[in-house]
Amino acid sequence: MGDLTPELLMRAYSMGVFPMSEHRDDPDIFWVDPIRRGIFPLDSFHISRSLARAIRRADYSITLDADFEGVLNACADREETWISGEIHSLYMALHTTGKAHSLEVWQDNTLAGGVYGVVLGGAFFGESMFSNRTNGSKIALAYLIAHLRLSGFTLFDTQFITDHLASLGAIEIPRADYHKLLTWAVRQNADITAQSLPSPSEVLSS
């Protein structure tokens, strides 16, 4: 699929499909449209007592789009990854045009965790996340979900669901229900960059 372009990729997202590779050196990209889709209801992110303590401690800083490629590389830095070279290039191109964004968690001037994804209307398509420190990815998700709510988003697509995501409040819904939510969300006029990132108290109260 060497003729895959950022424009075609965005069209695919609008129809509910997304690309993957088998591994980082795989030249082939295939489309995925799961029968059951993982989503994060934006009003039911589960913040455990230990995560709430970590958020209140505020020994970190949060940024949006400060190091998109750093987050992308960290997400791919694992034994098995679907982020191939071509997928890396495509998401860098989407980031350059304001269609892909990252949220970073910093501790001691080092990336402690982060998440990145694609935006279209009021939909955020979460692609991957990573954690280099305890709670790094959980703090990133907590801030991202609060920020998406405050920014007018209505859908956070996690693609698949894992035990980790389910423990944080993610659910699985049938494909048909997902497409209904997607059709509504892409018509909304949300802007992930329009306002400041939330404070710890706003995250904990969301």
C-alpha positions in Angstrom: 0.0 0.0 0.0 2.8 2.4 -1.0 0.3 4.9 -2.4 -1.3 5.6 1.0 -1.4 9.3 1.6 -2.4 11.4 4.6 -5.6 12.5 2.8 -6.6 8.8 2.2 -5.8 8.0 5.8 -8.1 10.8 7.1 -10.9 9.6 4.7 -10.4 6.1 6.2 -10.8 7.5 9.8 -14.0 9.2 8.7 -15.4 5.8 7.6 -14.3 4.1 10.8 -11.3 2.1 9.6 -7.6 2.5 10.6 -4.2 1.2 9.4 -1.9 -1.3 11.0 1.2 -3.2 10.1 2.2 -6.6 11.4 5.6 -5.3 12.7 8.0 -2.4 12.4 9.7 -3.8 9.3 6.6 -4.9 7.5 6.2 -2.9 4.2 2.5 -3.8 4.0 -0.3 -1.9 5.7 -3.8 -3.3 6.1 -7.1 -1.7 7.1 -8.9 -2.7 10.3 -12.6 -2.2 11.1 -13.2 -4.3 14.3 -16.6 -6.0 14.9 -16.4 -4.7 18.4 -14.8 -1.3 19.0 -13.1 0.1 22.1 -14.1 3.6 23.2 -13.5 5.8 26.3 -16.8 7.4 27.4 -15.5 10.9 28.1 -17.5 11.1 31.4 -16.4 7.8 33.0 -12.7 7.7 33.1 -11.8 5.8 36.3 -9.3 7.5 38.5 -8.1 5.2 41.3 -7.0 6.5 44.7 -3.4 5.9 43.8 -3.7 7.7 40.5 -5.5 10.6 42.1 -2.6 10.9 44.6 -0.1 10.9 41.7 -2.1 13.6 40.0 -2.4 15.7 43.1 1.4 15.4 43.8 1.9 17.4 40.6 5.6 16.5 40.4 5.3 16.5 36.6 4.3 18.9 33.8 1.9 18.4 30.9 2.3 19.6 27.3 0.4 19.3 24.1 2.4 18.7 20.9 5.7 19.6 22.5 7.4 16.4 21.3 5.1 14.6 18.9 7.9 12.6 17.3 9.3 11.7 20.7 5.9 10.2 21.8 5.6 8.4 18.5 9.1 6.9 18.8 8.5 6.0 22.5 5.3 4.2 21.5 7.2 2.2 18.8 10.0 1.4 21.2 8.9 -2.1 22.2 9.5 -5.6 21.1 6.4 -5.9 19.1 5.0 -2.8 17.4 2.6 -2.1 14.5 4.3 1.4 13.9 6.3 0.7 10.8 8.5 3.3 9.0 5.7 4.2 6.6 3.1 4.6 9.4 5.7 6.8 11.3 6.0 9.0 8.2 2.2 9.2 7.7 1.5 10.3 11.3 4.3 12.8 11.1 2.7 14.3 8.0 -0.7 14.4 9.8 0.9 16.1 12.7 2.5 18.8 10.5 -1.0 19.6 9.1 -2.6 19.7 12.5 -4.5 16.4 12.2 -2.5 14.4 14.7 -1.6 15.5 18.2 0.3 14.3 21.3 0.0 14.9 25.0 3.2 14.6 27.0 4.0 14.0 30.7 7.4 15.3 31.8 9.3 14.5 34.9 12.9 15.8 35.5 12.8 17.2 31.9 12.3 13.7 30.6 9.3 12.1 28.8 7.6 10.1 31.5 4.6 9.1 29.4 2.4 10.2 26.6 -0.4 9.4 24.1 -1.0 10.4 20.5 -3.8 10.2 18.1 -5.8 11.8 15.2 -8.6 14.3 15.4 -11.5 14.8 13.0 -14.3 17.0 14.1 -15.3 16.0 17.6 -13.6 12.6 17.4 -10.2 11.7 18.8 -8.7 8.4 17.5 -6.3 7.3 20.1 -3.4 5.5 18.4 -0.9 4.5 21.1 0.5 5.5 24.5 3.6 4.7 26.5 4.9 5.0 30.0 8.6 5.3 31.1 7.7 6.1 34.7 5.1 4.8 37.1 1.6 6.1 36.1 3.0 8.0 33.1 0.5 6.8 30.6 -2.4 6.9 33.1 -1.7 10.5 33.9 -1.5 11.3 30.2 -4.9 9.7 29.6 -6.5 11.4 32.6 -5.4 14.8 31.3 -6.2 14.0 27.7 -9.8 12.9 28.5 -10.4 15.9 30.7 -9.0 18.2 27.9 -11.1 16.5 25.2 -14.3 17.0 27.3 -13.5 20.7 27.9 -12.6 21.1 24.2 -16.0 19.8 22.9 -15.1 16.3 21.8 -17.7 13.6 21.9 -15.8 10.5 20.9 -12.6 8.9 22.1 -11.9 5.9 20.0 -9.4 3.4 21.5 -9.8 1.0 18.5 -9.3 -2.2 20.6 -9.8 -2.7 24.3 -7.3 -4.2 26.7 -7.6 -5.1 30.4 -5.5 -2.0 31.2 -7.9 0.3 29.2 -10.9 -1.5 30.7 -9.6 -0.9 34.2 -9.6 2.8 33.4 -13.2 2.9 32.1 -12.9 1.9 28.4 -15.8 -0.2 27.1 -16.5 -2.2 24.0 -19.4 -1.5 21.7 -20.7 -3.1 18.5 -19.5 -1.8 15.2 -22.9 -0.4 14.3 -23.1 1.6 17.5 -19.6 2.9 16.9 -20.4 4.1 13.4 -23.4 6.0 14.8 -21.2 7.8 17.4 -18.6 8.5 14.7 -21.1 10.0 12.2 -22.3 12.4 15.0 -18.8 13.2 16.2 -17.1 14.1 12.9 -19.8 16.7 12.3 -18.9 18.6 15.6 -16.6 21.6 15.6 -14.1 20.7 18.4 -10.6 22.2 18.6 -7.9 20.4 20.7 -5.7 23.4 20.6 -8.2 26.1 21.4 -7.7 26.3 25.2 -5.2 25.6 27.9 -4.7 22.1 29.3 -6.7 21.4 32.5 -5.3 21.8 36.0 -5.0 18.8 38.3 -8.2 19.8 40.1 -10.1 20.0 36.8 -8.8 16.5 35.9 -9.9 15.1 39.2 -13.3 16.7 39.0 -14.0 15.5 35.5 
